């Protein structure tokens, strides 16, 4: 019996690792903390977007990153006023307080990773769906 490998899993893992490595390098974090931050920001972003925009963004995420994005998602979760301060608190609460990081800079770093890997058109749609105060965290090129 011949053994063949399925390269799709390896490629998905490489893509996810690339995102984590970029974030770790951008912020000087360990891979573990970069992963936690990526997950924290993706979850907050997912919960801040409309269902339609959330689905559009997810379609462009690499397979394993999409899994992180949807992990723990509750479709019927209540919505609240979507202020920048609430978004930042949500990320900080999910990420934790044991690390001394500038959470605004950390969120911007995750958004820069998304900018590098998601189509410009989708990024524009996501940014435009956010309140102006929250859009300030998303650097524009």
ZITAUR-V937847 format. One record per pair of residues at least 24 apart in sequence whose C-alpha atoms are under 10 Angstrom apart, sorted by the first residue. I is the first residue (numbers start at 0). GAP is how many residues later the second one is. D is the distance in Angstrom with one decimal. If there is no record, write none. Layout:
BEGIN
((I/GAP/D) (I/GAP/D))
END
This chain:
BEGIN
((7/55/9.5) (8/54/9.0) (8/55/9.0) (10/51/9.5) (10/52/9.4) (10/53/9.8) (11/50/6.6) (11/51/6.0) (11/52/6.0) (11/53/8.5) (12/49/9.2) (12/50/8.6) (12/51/6.8) (12/52/9.2) (13/48/10.0) (13/50/9.5) (14/46/9.8) (14/47/6.8) (14/48/8.6) (14/49/8.0) (14/50/8.3) (14/102/9.9) (15/45/9.6) (15/46/7.2) (15/47/8.2) (15/48/6.1) (15/49/6.0) (15/50/9.5) (15/52/9.7) (16/47/9.5) (16/48/9.5) (17/95/9.8) (18/43/9.8) (18/46/8.6) (18/91/9.0) (18/94/6.8) (18/95/8.7) (18/97/9.5) (18/98/8.7) (19/45/9.8) (19/90/9.5) (19/93/9.1) (21/87/9.1) (21/88/9.2) (21/90/9.7) (21/91/7.2) (22/83/8.7) (22/86/6.6) (22/87/6.7) (22/88/9.9) (22/89/8.9) (22/90/7.0) (23/85/9.5) (25/80/9.0) (25/83/6.9) (25/84/9.3) (25/86/9.5) (25/87/9.3) (26/74/8.8) (26/75/9.7) (26/78/8.4) (26/79/7.1) (26/82/7.4) (26/83/9.7) (27/73/10.0) (28/70/9.7) (28/72/9.3) (32/62/8.4) (32/63/10.0) (32/66/8.8) (33/61/9.8) (33/72/9.3) (33/76/9.2) (34/33/9.5) (34/60/9.7) (35/55/10.0) (35/58/8.4) (35/59/6.1) (35/60/9.0) (36/54/7.9) (36/55/8.9) (36/57/8.4) (36/58/5.8) (36/59/9.2) (36/66/9.3) (36/69/7.5) (36/70/8.0) (36/72/9.7) (36/73/7.8) (37/27/9.1) (37/30/8.7) (37/31/9.1) (37/53/9.6) (37/57/9.0) (37/68/9.1) (37/69/8.5) (37/71/9.2) (37/72/6.2) (37/73/9.3) (37/75/9.3) (37/76/10.0) (38/26/8.6) (38/28/9.9) (38/29/6.2) (38/30/6.8) (38/31/9.6) (38/32/8.9) (38/52/9.0) (38/55/8.6) (38/56/8.2) (38/71/9.5) (39/28/9.4) (39/29/9.0) (39/50/8.0) (39/51/5.2) (39/52/7.8) (39/53/8.5) (39/54/5.5) (39/55/5.6) (39/56/9.3) (39/67/9.1) (39/70/9.7) (40/28/9.0) (40/46/8.7) (40/47/8.8) (40/49/8.5) (40/50/5.7) (40/51/9.0) (40/53/8.6) (40/54/8.4) (40/65/8.9) (40/66/6.5) (40/67/9.6) (40/68/10.0) (40/69/7.0) (40/70/8.5) (41/24/9.3) (41/26/7.7) (41/27/5.5) (41/28/8.7) (41/29/9.9) (41/49/8.9) (41/65/9.6) (41/68/8.4) (41/69/9.3) (41/72/9.8) (42/25/8.1) (42/26/5.8) (42/27/7.4) (42/28/8.1) (42/29/8.6) (42/30/7.9) (42/47/9.0) (42/48/8.1) (42/51/8.8) (43/25/9.3) (43/42/9.5) (43/43/6.4) (43/44/8.6) (43/45/9.5) (43/46/6.4) (43/47/6.2) (43/48/9.9) (43/50/8.8) (44/24/8.9) (44/42/8.0) (44/45/9.8) (44/46/9.1) (44/66/9.9) (44/81/9.2) (44/85/9.4) (45/24/7.9) (45/27/8.5) (46/26/8.2) (46/27/9.0) (46/28/9.0) (46/30/8.5) (46/31/9.5) (46/32/8.1) (46/33/9.9) (46/35/9.6) (46/40/9.4) (46/43/9.9) (47/31/8.2) (47/32/8.9) (47/33/9.3) (47/34/6.7) (47/35/9.5) (47/39/7.9) (47/78/10.0) (47/81/9.0) (47/82/7.8) (47/83/9.8) (48/33/9.5) (48/77/7.6) (48/78/9.7) (48/80/7.0) (48/81/7.4) (49/29/10.0) (49/76/9.5) (49/79/7.9) (49/80/9.6) (50/24/8.6) (52/69/8.9) (52/72/7.7) (52/73/6.7) (52/76/7.9) (53/72/8.4) (55/66/7.6) (55/69/9.2) (55/70/9.0) (56/57/10.0) (56/61/8.3) (56/62/9.5) (56/65/6.7) (56/66/8.2) (56/68/9.0) (56/69/7.5) (57/60/10.0) (58/59/9.9) (59/54/10.0) (59/57/8.6) (59/58/6.3) (59/59/7.8) (59/62/8.4) (60/53/8.9) (60/56/8.2) (60/57/7.3) (61/55/9.1) (61/56/9.5) (81/48/8.2) (81/49/7.3) (81/51/9.7) (81/52/8.5) (82/47/9.2) (82/48/7.2) (82/49/9.2) (82/50/7.2) (82/51/6.9) (83/46/9.2) (83/47/7.7) (83/48/8.6) (83/49/5.7) (83/50/4.6) (83/51/8.4) (83/52/8.8) (83/53/8.5) (84/48/8.8) (84/49/8.2) (85/48/9.6) (86/47/7.7) (87/46/9.0) (87/49/9.6) (103/32/9.9) (103/33/6.9) (103/34/9.9) (104/32/8.0) (104/33/10.0) (105/31/9.6) (106/30/6.9) (106/31/8.1) (107/27/10.0) (107/28/9.0) (107/29/5.4) (107/30/5.7) (107/31/6.6) (108/28/9.2) (108/29/8.7) (108/30/8.8) (109/27/10.0) (109/28/9.0) (110/26/7.9) (110/27/5.8) (110/28/7.4) (110/29/9.8) (111/25/9.9) (111/26/7.5) (111/27/7.0) (111/28/8.9) (111/29/9.5) (113/24/9.8) (114/24/8.9) (114/25/9.0) (114/26/9.0))
END
